Amino acid sequence: MRKLSTLLFVSILFAGLSAQAQKQVGGEISVGGRFGGSSGVTLKKHNGYNTSAFEFIAQFKNFDKIEELDGFSLSALYQKLAPMSGSKQVSAIFGIGTSMNFKDEFDMGVSGMIGFDWRLKAAPITLQIDWMPTWFFIGENELIFTNAAVSARYVLNSRKYKK
């Protein structure tokens, strides 16, 4: 309970301090949930120019019980962002990275990602919809196409954006 209180206090402190600055979209660090083919938590860091991002995903549970996705997975992806609006709030995502699956056996492979990222101006929230096919070639050799998901994240260093 003490850890939760400390985390809540630090989150409120970051939100309060960062609300003072005004900046265009870019440079956000956000954390939240990922829900879909497999669910878990996601941490994403956008670069300051809003041209790329790094995303780290820990997947804990598979909602539709597909055997290939059972277990605990870690993924780290580099993403290229292609802005779809003048404000750069909505971007297409094209990413690639590595995934490790810890189940009965250890599997490792490469993941791709395509999707859309939307950063809200009115609230410190980011939304993402994506598809992340993965080819595991170390351990069990398999190609998984079923990992589409929706992510909702809270921006830890949110700013009031200029209009």
N, C-alpha and C positions, 0 to 999 in steps of 0.2 A: 504494500500500500504506500509505503514511503517513497519507493522508486516511481510509482505512478504520479504521486503528488509533485515530486521533483521534476519529472518530465513535463507535466502540465504547466508548472511554474516557468520552466525554461521556454516552452512553446509560447506562452503568453508574453513573456519578456521579449522574445525575438519578434513576435507579431507587432508589439507596441513600438519597439525601437525602429523597425524597418518601415513602419507606416509613415515615418517622417519624410523619407526621401521620395522624390518623384523621378521616374525613369521610364523609358520605353520598354516594351516587352523584351525580355532576354535576361539571362543570368539567374533564373529561378532554381532553387533547390526544393524539391517537393517529395513528399512521402505519402503513401496511401495503400489502398487495396486493389487487387487485380481479381476479376471475377469472370469466369468463362470456362474454357476447356480445362483449365486447372486454375486454382485460386491460391492467393498468397499475398505477399507484400511487394511493393515496388518503390524504389528510390530513383529519382531522376534529377540530373543536373544539366540545365541548358547552358550553353556558352553565352557570353555577354552580347554577341552579335546576332544571336538567334539563328545561326546557320547549322548548328549541330548540337548533339546531346549525348550523354552517357546514361544508360539505364541499367540498374541492377535489380534482378527479380529473384525472389525466393518463393517457390511454389510448394505449397503444403498439402493441398487436398484437390482431388479430382472429383468434380460434381457428377459426371456421367459415368464413372467407374470404368473408363477405358484402361485396359491392362497396361498399355505402353506408358501411360502417364502416372501410374501409381508410384508412390515414393516421394522423396524430398528432392527438389531440383534447384540448382542455382544457375542463373544466366547473367552474363555481362555483355551488353550490346553497345556498339557505337552507332549513332543514328545521324543521318544527314536529314536536315529539315528543309523543305521546300515551301516557303510561305505562300498561302493561297489567298491572302487578303493584304491590303495596304498596311494595316496595323500590325501585321505579323502575328495575330492572335491564333489564327487557324493555319496549320501547316500539315503537309503530307510528310509521312515518315518513311524513310528507306534505311534499314539497319542491318548490321551483321555482327555476330559475336560468337561466343562460346557458351555451351551449356553442359552442365554435369548433372547426372541423375544418380541419386543414391537410393537404391532399393536393395533387393537381394544381391545384385551385382552392381559394380560401378560402371557407368556408361559416360562417355564424353563425346561431344561432337560439336557441330557448327549449327547456329541458328540464324535464320533470316527474319526480317520483320518488315511488314508494310502496314500502313494504317494512317490515322489522322490524329493530330494533337490539337486541343483547343484550350487556350488559357483565358479564363474569364477576367474581365477588367473590374467588374463590380464586386467580386469576392476573391479571396486568395485560394482559388480552386483551379485545378487543371483536370481535364477529362481526356481520355484517349480510348480509341477503339483500334484494335490491331489484330493481325494474324501473324503467328510466329511458327512457321514450319521448322522442324529440327531434324538433322541427320546425325544419328549417333553412329560413329564408326570405330570407337574404342569401346571394348566390351561387346555388347550385343549390337550387331549391325542392323539398324532399322531406320526407316524414314517415317517421321510422324507429321501428319498434316492437320491434326485436329485441335490445335491450340490457338483458337481465336478467343479474344477477351476484351472486356471493358475495364478500364482503370479509372479510379477517381482519387486524386491526390490533394493534400493540403500543402500550400506553398509556405515553406518555413521562413523565407526571406521576402515576403510579399511587399510590394510597393504600390503606391497610388500611381496609376499610369496617366500620362498626359493624353489628352484627347486630340 
